[in-house]
Amino acid sequence: MKTDNTFKKITGSEKRLYGPEKLLVCGYATDERRQLLSFLDNLSFASIPVVFVSDNDANVTLHELLKRNGNTGMEEKSEMKRAIIISGFTEKKLNDLLSAYKKESLQKQFWAVVTPTSENWSIDFLLKELEKEEKAIKARQKNNS
């Protein structure tokens, strides 16, 4: 998990992370959205609202997106970078989600957790920041090998 330019280890605690419990999903095709909802249902996460972020939302802040109802944007086009932004989960629930996603060998994507700083960012800005981080991490790994 990244918080304000530092990475912080997530434990399996019941400590609740920042924001309302919700998922913001970017870059999924319509059929993939249904698969994601089924995946979440299998994890007993069906009660967690999922907002599907569309191309029209590029300049909308995470704060505003988090005010939307679950399944908003379900049928709208999203060709953004593929990402799930997590808000308000407990650390244990976050670990459960990430572990299950990894175990299923699902498509690679960006992951982020909403923070008091990032909630004021537009979704487009956040996705660009995640892309920069990924490039920096890959460059560091390359230099260390």
ChimeraX attribute file (.defattr): number of C-alpha atoms within 10 A of each C-alpha:
attribute: neighborCount
match mode: 1-to-1
recipient: residues
	/A:1	14
	/A:2	14
	/A:3	14
	/A:4	10
	/A:5	8
	/A:6	8
	/A:7	9
	/A:8	10
	/A:9	9
	/A:10	15
	/A:11	12
	/A:12	13
	/A:13	12
	/A:14	11
	/A:15	14
	/A:16	16
	/A:17	18
	/A:18	16
	/A:19	17
	/A:20	17
	/A:21	17
	/A:22	23
	/A:23	22
	/A:24	25
	/A:25	24
	/A:26	26
	/A:27	20
	/A:28	23
	/A:29	16
	/A:30	16
	/A:31	10
	/A:32	11
	/A:33	19
	/A:34	13
	/A:35	13
	/A:36	17
	/A:37	17
	/A:38	14
	/A:39	17
	/A:40	18
	/A:41	13
	/A:42	11
	/A:43	13
	/A:44	10
	/A:45	14
	/A:46	13
	/A:47	11
	/A:48	16
	/A:49	19
	/A:50	27
	/A:51	23
	/A:52	27
	/A:53	27
	/A:54	21
	/A:55	16
	/A:56	11
	/A:57	19
	/A:58	16
	/A:59	12
	/A:60	16
	/A:61	18
	/A:62	22
	/A:63	18
	/A:64	13
	/A:65	20
	/A:66	21
	/A:67	11
	/A:68	16
	/A:69	13
	/A:70	17
	/A:71	15
	/A:72	16
	/A:73	20
	/A:74	20
	/A:75	13
	/A:76	13
	/A:77	17
	/A:78	22
	/A:79	12
	/A:80	18
	/A:81	17
	/A:82	17
	/A:83	19
	/A:84	21
	/A:85	20
	/A:86	22
	/A:87	23
	/A:88	19
	/A:89	23
	/A:90	19
	/A:91	19
	/A:92	16
	/A:93	18
	/A:94	22
	/A:95	16
	/A:96	14
	/A:97	17
	/A:98	12
	/A:99	12
	/A:100	16
	/A:101	16
	/A:102	12
	/A:103	9
	/A:104	9
	/A:105	9
	/A:106	10
	/A:107	8
	/A:108	10
	/A:109	11
	/A:110	14
	/A:111	16
	/A:112	18
	/A:113	21
	/A:114	28
	/A:115	19
	/A:116	12
	/A:117	10
	/A:118	18
	/A:119	20
	/A:120	16
	/A:121	18
	/A:122	19
	/A:123	26
	/A:124	18
	/A:125	16
	/A:126	20
	/A:127	22
	/A:128	13
	/A:129	12
	/A:130	17
	/A:131	14
	/A:132	12
	/A:133	13
	/A:134	13
	/A:135	12
	/A:136	12
	/A:137	12
	/A:138	12
	/A:139	11
	/A:140	11
	/A:141	10
	/A:142	9
	/A:143	8
	/A:144	7
	/A:145	5
